[in-house]
């Protein structure tokens, strides 16, 4: 795998650790391994931030980051992953709204 793609892999690992494994220390450790790359799409960093904020119970931050990621997701060429992430992001925005965070 080209080194320019490593950031995306580490950030996606951070997302899955936070969103599904519910392991914030692991998510943070994966995120720390991510070296910035021009090839990483704009939605990924906000996706990770939304997952970590949701895990921490920070509804305002989770909702804002989910909305930012969803807006950037339209520029991602990976349609299958984008559809999965879009569903999760919309559900996170719904979760945040249920905690009094306006969308």
Jmol script that loads the backbone (N, CA, C; Angstrom):
load data "model"
ATOM      1  N   UNK A   1       0.848  -1.172   0.000  1.00  0.00           N
ATOM      2  CA  UNK A   1       0.000   0.000   0.000  1.00  0.00           C
ATOM      3  C   UNK A   1       0.893   1.235   0.000  1.00  0.00           C
ATOM      4  N   UNK A   2       0.609   2.185  -0.872  1.00  0.00           N
ATOM      5  CA  UNK A   2       1.404   3.413  -0.900  1.00  0.00           C
ATOM      6  C   UNK A   2       1.294   4.182   0.429  1.00  0.00           C
ATOM      7  N   UNK A   3       2.376   4.770   0.840  1.00  0.00           N
ATOM      8  CA  UNK A   3       2.407   5.522   2.100  1.00  0.00           C
ATOM      9  C   UNK A   3       1.378   6.641   2.129  1.00  0.00           C
ATOM     10  N   UNK A   4       1.031   7.183   0.973  1.00  0.00           N
ATOM     11  CA  UNK A   4       0.063   8.281   0.925  1.00  0.00           C
ATOM     12  C   UNK A   4      -1.346   7.840   1.328  1.00  0.00           C
ATOM     13  N   UNK A   5      -1.587   6.541   1.371  1.00  0.00           N
ATOM     14  CA  UNK A   5      -2.904   6.033   1.781  1.00  0.00           C
ATOM     15  C   UNK A   5      -2.947   5.614   3.252  1.00  0.00           C
ATOM     16  N   UNK A   6      -1.816   5.624   3.914  1.00  0.00           N
ATOM     17  CA  UNK A   6      -1.766   5.178   5.309  1.00  0.00           C
ATOM     18  C   UNK A   6      -2.660   6.008   6.214  1.00  0.00           C
ATOM     19  N   UNK A   7      -2.723   7.323   6.003  1.00  0.00           N
ATOM     20  CA  UNK A   7      -3.542   8.172   6.873  1.00  0.00           C
ATOM     21  C   UNK A   7      -4.995   7.709   6.857  1.00  0.00           C
ATOM     22  N   UNK A   8      -5.521   7.439   5.688  1.00  0.00           N
ATOM     23  CA  UNK A   8      -6.908   7.005   5.586  1.00  0.00           C
ATOM     24  C   UNK A   8      -7.138   5.707   6.352  1.00  0.00           C
ATOM     25  N   UNK A   9      -6.208   4.776   6.236  1.00  0.00           N
ATOM     26  CA  UNK A   9      -6.349   3.493   6.927  1.00  0.00           C
ATOM     27  C   UNK A   9      -6.346   3.700   8.443  1.00  0.00           C
ATOM     28  N   UNK A  10      -5.424   4.508   8.954  1.00  0.00           N
ATOM     29  CA  UNK A  10      -5.367   4.756  10.399  1.00  0.00           C
ATOM     30  C   UNK A  10      -6.614   5.483  10.877  1.00  0.00           C
ATOM     31  N   UNK A  11      -7.083   6.455  10.099  1.00  0.00           N
ATOM     32  CA  UNK A  11      -8.276   7.195  10.514  1.00  0.00           C
ATOM     33  C   UNK A  11      -9.524   6.318  10.470  1.00  0.00           C
ATOM     34  N   UNK A  12      -9.627   5.462   9.481  1.00  0.00           N
ATOM     35  CA  UNK A  12     -10.772   4.544   9.450  1.00  0.00           C
ATOM     36  C   UNK A  12     -10.706   3.558  10.613  1.00  0.00           C
ATOM     37  N   UNK A  13      -9.514   3.120  10.971  1.00  0.00           N
ATOM     38  CA  UNK A  13      -9.370   2.258  12.153  1.00  0.00           C
ATOM     39  C   UNK A  13      -9.822   3.016  13.401  1.00  0.00           C
ATOM     40  N   UNK A  14      -9.468   4.287  13.485  1.00  0.00           N
ATOM     41  CA  UNK A  14      -9.886   5.115  14.621  1.00  0.00           C
ATOM     42  C   UNK A  14     -11.403   5.249  14.658  1.00  0.00           C
ATOM     43  N   UNK A  15     -12.020   5.436  13.492  1.00  0.00           N
ATOM     44  CA  UNK A  15     -13.483   5.531  13.425  1.00  0.00           C
ATOM     45  C   UNK A  15     -14.127   4.245  13.939  1.00  0.00           C
ATOM     46  N   UNK A  16     -13.713   3.110  13.413  1.00  0.00           N
ATOM     47  CA  UNK A  16     -14.336   1.844  13.807  1.00  0.00           C
ATOM     48  C   UNK A  16     -14.099   1.532  15.281  1.00  0.00           C
ATOM     49  N   UNK A  17     -12.923   1.883  15.800  1.00  0.00           N
ATOM     50  CA  UNK A  17     -12.651   1.666  17.222  1.00  0.00           C
ATOM     51  C   UNK A  17     -13.595   2.496  18.088  1.00  0.00           C
ATOM     52  N   UNK A  18     -13.863   3.724  17.679  1.00  0.00           N
ATOM     53  CA  UNK A  18     -14.756   4.592  18.459  1.00  0.00           C
ATOM     54  C   UNK A  18     -16.224   4.238  18.234  1.00  0.00           C
ATOM     55  N   UNK A  19     -16.621   4.076  16.978  1.00  0.00           N
ATOM     56  CA  UNK A  19     -18.039   3.916  16.655  1.00  0.00           C
ATOM     57  C   UNK A  19     -18.582   2.533  16.977  1.00  0.00           C
ATOM     58  N   UNK A  20     -17.790   1.503  16.818  1.00  0.00           N
ATOM     59  CA  UNK A  20     -18.323   0.154  16.953  1.00  0.00           C
ATOM     60  C   UNK A  20     -17.691  -0.658  18.082  1.00  0.00           C
ATOM     61  N   UNK A  21     -16.410  -0.500  18.284  1.00  0.00           N
ATOM     62  CA  UNK A  21     -15.756  -1.207  19.382  1.00  0.00           C
ATOM     63  C   UNK A  21     -15.949  -0.440  20.684  1.00  0.00           C
ATOM     64  N   UNK A  22     -16.215   0.864  20.554  1.00  0.00           N
ATOM     65  CA  UNK A  22     -16.427   1.763  21.686  1.00  0.00           C
ATOM     66  C   UNK A  22     -15.192   1.795  22.592  1.00  0.00           C
ATOM     67  N   UNK A  23     -14.039   1.921  21.951  1.00  0.00           N
ATOM     68  CA  UNK A  23     -12.747   1.917  22.644  1.00  0.00           C
ATOM     69  C   UNK A  23     -12.031   3.218  22.316  1.00  0.00           C
ATOM     70  N   UNK A  24     -12.272   4.236  23.141  1.00  0.00           N
ATOM     71  CA  UNK A  24     -11.691   5.549  22.885  1.00  0.00           C
ATOM     72  C   UNK A  24     -10.168   5.547  22.924  1.00  0.00           C
ATOM     73  N   UNK A  25      -9.514   4.872  23.885  1.00  0.00           N
ATOM     74  CA  UNK A  25      -8.050   4.847  23.855  1.00  0.00           C
ATOM     75  C   UNK A  25      -7.493   4.239  22.563  1.00  0.00           C
ATOM     76  N   UNK A  26      -8.106   3.167  22.081  1.00  0.00           N
ATOM     77  CA  UNK A  26      -7.645   2.565  20.821  1.00  0.00           C
ATOM     78  C   UNK A  26      -7.876   3.529  19.669  1.00  0.00           C
ATOM     79  N   UNK A  27      -9.038   4.178  19.653  1.00  0.00           N
ATOM     80  CA  UNK A  27      -9.328   5.142  18.587  1.00  0.00           C
ATOM     81  C   UNK A  27      -8.291   6.257  18.572  1.00  0.00           C
ATOM     82  N   UNK A  28      -7.959   6.750  19.742  1.00  0.00           N
ATOM     83  CA  UNK A  28      -6.969   7.826  19.828  1.00  0.00           C
ATOM     84  C   UNK A  28      -5.582   7.335  19.417  1.00  0.00           C
ATOM     85  N   UNK A  29      -5.252   6.109  19.762  1.00  0.00           N
ATOM     86  CA  UNK A  29      -3.949   5.547  19.375  1.00  0.00           C
ATOM     87  C   UNK A  29      -3.870   5.377  17.860  1.00  0.00           C
ATOM     88  N   UNK A  30      -4.934   4.887  17.245  1.00  0.00           N
ATOM     89  CA  UNK A  30      -4.948   4.762  15.782  1.00  0.00           C
ATOM     90  C   UNK A  30      -4.830   6.134  15.131  1.00  0.00           C
ATOM     91  N   UNK A  31      -5.581   7.097  15.642  1.00  0.00           N
ATOM     92  CA  UNK A  31      -5.555   8.446  15.075  1.00  0.00           C
ATOM     93  C   UNK A  31      -4.155   9.059  15.185  1.00  0.00           C
ATOM     94  N   UNK A  32      -3.462   8.770  16.249  1.00  0.00           N
ATOM     95  CA  UNK A  32      -2.109   9.309  16.449  1.00  0.00           C
ATOM     96  C   UNK A  32      -1.125   8.782  15.405  1.00  0.00           C
ATOM     97  N   UNK A  33      -1.420   7.632  14.823  1.00  0.00           N
ATOM     98  CA  UNK A  33      -0.548   7.041  13.800  1.00  0.00           C
ATOM     99  C   UNK A  33      -0.736   7.691  12.423  1.00  0.00           C
ATOM    100  N   UNK A  34      -1.813   8.438  12.251  1.00  0.00           N
ATOM    101  CA  UNK A  34      -2.149   9.018  10.948  1.00  0.00           C
ATOM    102  C   UNK A  34      -1.224  10.189  10.614  1.00  0.00           C
ATOM    103  N   UNK A  35      -0.475  10.034   9.557  1.00  0.00           N
ATOM    104  CA  UNK A  35       0.406  11.093   9.065  1.00  0.00           C
ATOM    105  C   UNK A  35      -0.335  11.776   7.914  1.00  0.00           C
ATOM    106  N   UNK A  36      -0.498  13.102   7.975  1.00  0.00           N
ATOM    107  CA  UNK A  36      -1.275  13.802   6.947  1.00  0.00           C
ATOM    108  C   UNK A  36      -0.833  13.491   5.513  1.00  0.00           C
ATOM    109  N   UNK A  37      -1.833  13.325   4.665  1.00  0.00           N
ATOM    110  CA  UNK A  37      -1.608  13.027   3.255  1.00  0.00           C
ATOM    111  C   UNK A  37      -2.594  13.823   2.414  1.00  0.00           C
ATOM    112  N   UNK A  38      -2.139  14.295   1.283  1.00  0.00           N
ATOM    113  CA  UNK A  38      -3.006  15.044   0.376  1.00  0.00           C
ATOM    114  C   UNK A  38      -4.094  14.170  -0.228  1.00  0.00           C
ATOM    115  N   UNK A  39      -3.953  12.860  -0.153  1.00  0.00           N
ATOM    116  CA  UNK A  39      -4.942  11.954  -0.737  1.00  0.00           C
ATOM    117  C   UNK A  39      -6.099  11.616   0.195  1.00  0.00           C
ATOM    118  N   UNK A  40      -6.028  12.027   1.442  1.00  0.00           N
ATOM    119  CA  UNK A  40      -7.099  11.735   2.383  1.00  0.00           C
ATOM    120  C   UNK A  40      -8.263  12.680   2.114  1.00  0.00           C
ATOM    121  N   UNK A  41      -9.444  12.108   1.952  1.00  0.00           N
ATOM    122  CA  UNK A  41     -10.617  12.928   1.655  1.00  0.00           C
ATOM    123  C   UNK A  41     -11.027  13.750   2.871  1.00  0.00           C
ATOM    124  N   UNK A  42     -11.689  14.862   2.609  1.00  0.00           N
ATOM    125  CA  UNK A  42     -12.047  15.810   3.655  1.00  0.00           C
ATOM    126  C   UNK A  42     -13.057  15.311   4.665  1.00  0.00           C
ATOM    127  N   UNK A  43     -13.767  14.259   4.345  1.00  0.00           N
ATOM    128  CA  UNK A  43     -14.796  13.757   5.254  1.00  0.00           C
ATOM    129  C   UNK A  43     -14.234  12.923   6.400  1.00  0.00           C
ATOM    130  N   UNK A  44     -13.058  12.362   6.236  1.00  0.00           N
ATOM    131  CA  UNK A  44     -12.562  11.348   7.174  1.00  0.00           C
ATOM    132  C   UNK A  44     -12.231  11.926   8.550  1.00  0.00           C
ATOM    133  N   UNK A  45     -11.552  13.042   8.615  1.00  0.00           N
ATOM    134  CA  UNK A  45     -11.180  13.610   9.922  1.00  0.00           C
ATOM    135  C   UNK A  45     -12.424  13.975  10.733  1.00  0.00           C
ATOM    136  N   UNK A  46     -13.423  14.551  10.067  1.00  0.00           N
ATOM    137  CA  UNK A  46     -14.660  14.895  10.769  1.00  0.00           C
ATOM    138  C   UNK A  46     -15.429  13.651  11.183  1.00  0.00           C
ATOM    139  N   UNK A  47     -15.369  12.609  10.370  1.00  0.00           N
ATOM    140  CA  UNK A  47     -16.005  11.341  10.701  1.00  0.00           C
ATOM    141  C   UNK A  47     -15.423  10.787  11.997  1.00  0.00           C
ATOM    142  N   UNK A  48     -14.111  10.788  12.110  1.00  0.00           N
ATOM    143  CA  UNK A  48     -13.435  10.306  13.314  1.00  0.00           C
ATOM    144  C   UNK A  48     -13.804  11.186  14.509  1.00  0.00           C
ATOM    145  N   UNK A  49     -13.779  12.489  14.309  1.00  0.00           N
ATOM    146  CA  UNK A  49     -14.124  13.410  15.400  1.00  0.00           C
ATOM    147  C   UNK A  49     -15.558  13.188  15.866  1.00  0.00           C
ATOM    148  N   UNK A  50     -16.465  12.938  14.942  1.00  0.00           N
ATOM    149  CA  UNK A  50     -17.864  12.683  15.302  1.00  0.00           C
ATOM    150  C   UNK A  50     -17.982  11.401  16.117  1.00  0.00           C
ATOM    151  N   UNK A  51     -17.291  10.356  15.697  1.00  0.00           N
ATOM    152  CA  UNK A  51     -17.358   9.082  16.413  1.00  0.00           C
ATOM    153  C   UNK A  51     -16.785   9.208  17.821  1.00  0.00           C
ATOM    154  N   UNK A  52     -15.673   9.905  17.946  1.00  0.00           N
ATOM    155  CA  UNK A  52     -15.064  10.067  19.262  1.00  0.00           C
ATOM    156  C   UNK A  52     -15.927  10.944  20.164  1.00  0.00           C
ATOM    157  N   UNK A  53     -16.512  11.999  19.600  1.00  0.00           N
ATOM    158  CA  UNK A  53     -17.379  12.875  20.390  1.00  0.00           C
ATOM    159  C   UNK A  53     -18.642  12.130  20.831  1.00  0.00           C
ATOM    160  N   UNK A  54     -19.185  11.333  19.944  1.00  0.00           N
ATOM    161  CA  UNK A  54     -20.383  10.566  20.307  1.00  0.00           C
ATOM    162  C   UNK A  54     -20.066   9.573  21.422  1.00  0.00           C
ATOM    163  N   UNK A  55     -18.942   8.897  21.311  1.00  0.00           N
ATOM    164  CA  UNK A  55     -18.538   7.956  22.347  1.00  0.00           C
ATOM    165  C   UNK A  55     -18.365   8.666  23.690  1.00  0.00           C
ATOM    166  N   UNK A  56     -17.855   9.883  23.649  1.00  0.00           N
ATOM    167  CA  UNK A  56     -17.649  10.664  24.869  1.00  0.00           C
ATOM    168  C   UNK A  56     -18.942  11.310  25.380  1.00  0.00           C
ATOM    169  N   UNK A  57     -20.030  11.192  24.606  1.00  0.00           N
ATOM    170  CA  UNK A  57     -21.301  11.780  25.010  1.00  0.00           C
ATOM    171  C   UNK A  57     -21.422  13.262  24.717  1.00  0.00           C
ATOM    172  N   UNK A  58     -20.541  13.791  23.882  1.00  0.00           N
ATOM    173  CA  UNK A  58     -20.534  15.217  23.530  1.00  0.00           C
ATOM    174  C   UNK A  58     -21.429  15.434  22.305  1.00  0.00           C
ATOM    175  N   UNK A  59     -22.733  15.561  22.552  1.00  0.00           N
ATOM    176  CA  UNK A  59     -23.703  15.679  21.462  1.00  0.00           C
ATOM    177  C   UNK A  59     -23.475  16.904  20.569  1.00  0.00           C
ATOM    178  N   UNK A  60     -23.198  18.089  21.113  1.00  0.00           N
ATOM    179  CA  UNK A  60     -22.984  19.240  20.226  1.00  0.00           C
ATOM    180  C   UNK A  60     -21.823  19.023  19.251  1.00  0.00           C
ATOM    181  N   UNK A  61     -20.718  18.516  19.758  1.00  0.00           N
ATOM    182  CA  UNK A  61     -19.549  18.288  18.892  1.00  0.00           C
ATOM    183  C   UNK A  61     -19.816  17.144  17.915  1.00  0.00           C
ATOM    184  N   UNK A  62     -20.433  16.077  18.382  1.00  0.00           N
ATOM    185  CA  UNK A  62     -20.734  14.942  17.502  1.00  0.00           C
ATOM    186  C   UNK A  62     -21.636  15.374  16.360  1.00  0.00           C
ATOM    187  N   UNK A  63     -22.675  16.138  16.674  1.00  0.00           N
ATOM    188  CA  UNK A  63     -23.596  16.607  15.638  1.00  0.00           C
ATOM    189  C   UNK A  63     -22.921  17.528  14.633  1.00  0.00           C
ATOM    190  N   UNK A  64     -22.113  18.452  15.127  1.00  0.00           N
ATOM    191  CA  UNK A  64     -21.419  19.387  14.235  1.00  0.00           C
ATOM    192  C   UNK A  64     -20.415  18.668  13.344  1.00  0.00           C
ATOM    193  N   UNK A  65     -19.658  17.745  13.918  1.00  0.00           N
ATOM    194  CA  UNK A  65     -18.664  17.015  13.132  1.00  0.00           C
ATOM    195  C   UNK A  65     -19.337  16.068  12.133  1.00  0.00           C
ATOM    196  N   UNK A  66     -20.447  15.460  12.530  1.00  0.00           N
ATOM    197  CA  UNK A  66     -21.181  14.586  11.607  1.00  0.00           C
ATOM    198  C   UNK A  66     -21.703  15.394  10.426  1.00  0.00           C
ATOM    199  N   UNK A  67     -22.235  16.558  10.694  1.00  0.00           N
ATOM    200  CA  UNK A  67     -22.745  17.412   9.623  1.00  0.00           C
ATOM    201  C   UNK A  67     -21.611  17.840   8.689  1.00  0.00           C
ATOM    202  N   UNK A  68     -20.467  18.208   9.247  1.00  0.00           N
ATOM    203  CA  UNK A  68     -19.322  18.614   8.421  1.00  0.00           C
ATOM    204  C   UNK A  68     -18.837  17.454   7.560  1.00  0.00           C
ATOM    205  N   UNK A  69     -18.772  16.265   8.144  1.00  0.00           N
ATOM    206  CA  UNK A  69     -18.323  15.095   7.392  1.00  0.00           C
ATOM    207  C   UNK A  69     -19.306  14.751   6.291  1.00  0.00           C
ATOM    208  N   UNK A  70     -20.592  14.831   6.584  1.00  0.00           N
ATOM    209  CA  UNK A  70     -21.616  14.513   5.587  1.00  0.00           C
ATOM    210  C   UNK A  70     -21.528  15.457   4.392  1.00  0.00           C
ATOM    211  N   UNK A  71     -21.247  16.715   4.634  1.00  0.00           N
ATOM    212  CA  UNK A  71     -21.098  17.685   3.539  1.00  0.00           C
ATOM    213  C   UNK A  71     -19.893  17.346   2.667  1.00  0.00           C
ATOM    214  N   UNK A  72     -18.798  16.950   3.282  1.00  0.00           N
ATOM    215  CA  UNK A  72     -17.581  16.608   2.536  1.00  0.00           C
ATOM    216  C   UNK A  72     -17.685  15.244   1.849  1.00  0.00           C
ATOM    217  N   UNK A  73     -18.528  14.387   2.370  1.00  0.00           N
ATOM    218  CA  UNK A  73     -18.663  13.030   1.843  1.00  0.00           C
ATOM    219  C   UNK A  73     -19.095  13.025   0.377  1.00  0.00           C
ATOM    220  N   UNK A  74     -19.772  14.048  -0.043  1.00  0.00           N
ATOM    221  CA  UNK A  74     -20.215  14.136  -1.444  1.00  0.00           C
ATOM    222  C   UNK A  74     -19.039  14.143  -2.410  1.00  0.00           C
ATOM    223  N   UNK A  75     -17.851  14.505  -1.945  1.00  0.00           N
ATOM    224  CA  UNK A  75     -16.659  14.571  -2.795  1.00  0.00           C
ATOM    225  C   UNK A  75     -15.852  13.273  -2.782  1.00  0.00           C
ATOM    226  N   UNK A  76     -16.286  12.308  -1.998  1.00  0.00           N
ATOM    227  CA  UNK A  76     -15.569  11.035  -1.891  1.00  0.00           C
ATOM    228  C   UNK A  76     -15.989  10.132  -3.053  1.00  0.00           C
ATOM    229  N   UNK A  77     -15.034   9.593  -3.775  1.00  0.00           N
ATOM    230  CA  UNK A  77     -15.357   8.783  -4.954  1.00  0.00           C
ATOM    231  C   UNK A  77     -15.716   7.338  -4.612  1.00  0.00           C
ATOM    232  N   UNK A  78     -15.492   6.910  -3.387  1.00  0.00           N
ATOM    233  CA  UNK A  78     -15.818   5.549  -2.967  1.00  0.00           C
ATOM    234  C   UNK A  78     -17.296   5.503  -2.569  1.00  0.00           C
ATOM    235  N   UNK A  79     -18.162   5.224  -3.517  1.00  0.00           N
ATOM    236  CA  UNK A  79     -19.615   5.275  -3.312  1.00  0.00           C
ATOM    237  C   UNK A  79     -20.113   4.268  -2.279  1.00  0.00           C
ATOM    238  N   UNK A  80     -19.546   3.069  -2.255  1.00  0.00           N
ATOM    239  CA  UNK A  80     -20.025   2.067  -1.298  1.00  0.00           C
ATOM    240  C   UNK A  80     -19.720   2.484   0.141  1.00  0.00           C
ATOM    241  N   UNK A  81     -18.488   2.877   0.387  1.00  0.00           N
ATOM    242  CA  UNK A  81     -18.133   3.347   1.727  1.00  0.00           C
ATOM    243  C   UNK A  81     -18.894   4.616   2.077  1.00  0.00           C
ATOM    244  N   UNK A  82     -19.046   5.488   1.107  1.00  0.00           N
ATOM    245  CA  UNK A  82     -19.761   6.744   1.350  1.00  0.00           C
ATOM    246  C   UNK A  82     -21.190   6.494   1.798  1.00  0.00           C
ATOM    247  N   UNK A  83     -21.854   5.523   1.192  1.00  0.00           N
ATOM    248  CA  UNK A  83     -23.231   5.209   1.574  1.00  0.00           C
ATOM    249  C   UNK A  83     -23.284   4.714   3.021  1.00  0.00           C
ATOM    250  N   UNK A  84     -22.342   3.847   3.392  1.00  0.00           N
ATOM    251  CA  UNK A  84     -22.286   3.344   4.766  1.00  0.00           C
ATOM    252  C   UNK A  84     -22.033   4.492   5.743  1.00  0.00           C
ATOM    253  N   UNK A  85     -21.030   5.320   5.457  1.00  0.00           N
ATOM    254  CA  UNK A  85     -20.695   6.430   6.344  1.00  0.00           C
ATOM    255  C   UNK A  85     -21.840   7.436   6.419  1.00  0.00           C
ATOM    256  N   UNK A  86     -22.496   7.712   5.300  1.00  0.00           N
ATOM    257  CA  UNK A  86     -23.608   8.663   5.296  1.00  0.00           C
ATOM    258  C   UNK A  86     -24.717   8.192   6.226  1.00  0.00           C
ATOM    259  N   UNK A  87     -25.031   6.911   6.192  1.00  0.00           N
ATOM    260  CA  UNK A  87     -26.053   6.371   7.096  1.00  0.00           C
ATOM    261  C   UNK A  87     -25.649   6.578   8.554  1.00  0.00           C
ATOM    262  N   UNK A  88     -24.386   6.252   8.871  1.00  0.00           N
ATOM    263  CA  UNK A  88     -23.918   6.410  10.240  1.00  0.00           C
ATOM    264  C   UNK A  88     -23.928   7.884  10.652  1.00  0.00           C
ATOM    265  N   UNK A  89     -23.516   8.775   9.759  1.00  0.00           N
ATOM    266  CA  UNK A  89     -23.480  10.201  10.064  1.00  0.00           C
ATOM    267  C   UNK A  89     -24.887  10.761  10.286  1.00  0.00           C
ATOM    268  N   UNK A  90     -25.838  10.364   9.446  1.00  0.00           N
ATOM    269  CA  UNK A  90     -27.223  10.827   9.641  1.00  0.00           C
ATOM    270  C   UNK A  90     -27.778  10.307  10.967  1.00  0.00           C
ATOM    271  N   UNK A  91     -27.469   9.064  11.301  1.00  0.00           N
ATOM    272  CA  UNK A  91     -27.928   8.511  12.569  1.00  0.00           C
ATOM    273  C   UNK A  91     -27.285   9.251  13.745  1.00  0.00           C
ATOM    274  N   UNK A  92     -26.034   9.647  13.601  1.00  0.00           N
ATOM    275  CA  UNK A  92     -25.355  10.416  14.653  1.00  0.00           C
ATOM    276  C   UNK A  92     -25.976  11.796  14.797  1.00  0.00           C
ATOM    277  N   UNK A  93     -26.331  12.426  13.683  1.00  0.00           N
ATOM    278  CA  UNK A  93     -27.006  13.720  13.760  1.00  0.00           C
ATOM    279  C   UNK A  93     -28.358  13.564  14.453  1.00  0.00           C
ATOM    280  N   UNK A  94     -29.066  12.483  14.173  1.00  0.00           N
ATOM    281  CA  UNK A  94     -30.340  12.208  14.830  1.00  0.00           C
ATOM    282  C   UNK A  94     -30.114  12.000  16.332  1.00  0.00           C
ATOM    283  N   UNK A  95     -29.073  11.236  16.682  1.00  0.00           N
ATOM    284  CA  UNK A  95     -28.723  11.013  18.080  1.00  0.00           C
ATOM    285  C   UNK A  95     -28.441  12.352  18.777  1.00  0.00           C
ATOM    286  N   UNK A  96     -27.658  13.204  18.133  1.00  0.00           N
ATOM    287  CA  UNK A  96     -27.310  14.502  18.718  1.00  0.00           C
ATOM    288  C   UNK A  96     -28.558  15.379  18.879  1.00  0.00           C
ATOM    289  N   UNK A  97     -29.424  15.361  17.866  1.00  0.00           N
ATOM    290  CA  UNK A  97     -30.649  16.162  17.932  1.00  0.00           C
ATOM    291  C   UNK A  97     -31.537  15.703  19.091  1.00  0.00           C
ATOM    292  N   UNK A  98     -31.526  14.424  19.384  1.00  0.00           N
ATOM    293  CA  UNK A  98     -32.303  13.900  20.497  1.00  0.00           C
ATOM    294  C   UNK A  98     -31.786  14.334  21.847  1.00  0.00           C
ATOM    295  N   UNK A  99     -30.604  14.897  21.846  1.00  0.00           N
ATOM    296  CA  UNK A  99     -30.010  15.408  23.084  1.00  0.00           C
ATOM    297  C   UNK A  99     -30.013  16.927  23.106  1.00  0.00           C
ATOM    298  N   UNK A 100     -30.909  17.507  22.303  1.00  0.00           N
ATOM    299  CA  UNK A 100     -31.097  18.965  22.335  1.00  0.00           C
ATOM    300  C   UNK A 100     -30.186  19.756  21.444  1.00  0.00           C
ATOM    301  N   UNK A 101     -29.485  19.104  20.503  1.00  0.00           N
ATOM    302  CA  UNK A 101     -28.584  19.805  19.608  1.00  0.00           C
ATOM    303  C   UNK A 101     -29.323  20.098  18.307  1.00  0.00           C
ATOM    304  N   UNK A 102     -29.512  21.359  17.991  1.00  0.00           N
ATOM    305  CA  UNK A 102     -30.189  21.745  16.750  1.00  0.00           C
ATOM    306  C   UNK A 102     -29.335  21.395  15.542  1.00  0.00           C
ATOM    307  N   UNK A 103     -29.974  21.009  14.482  1.00  0.00           N
ATOM    308  CA  UNK A 103     -29.264  20.678  13.242  1.00  0.00           C
ATOM    309  C   UNK A 103     -29.358  21.813  12.247  1.00  0.00           C
TER     310      UNK A 103
END
end "model"
wireframe off; spacefill off
backbone 0.3
color backbone group
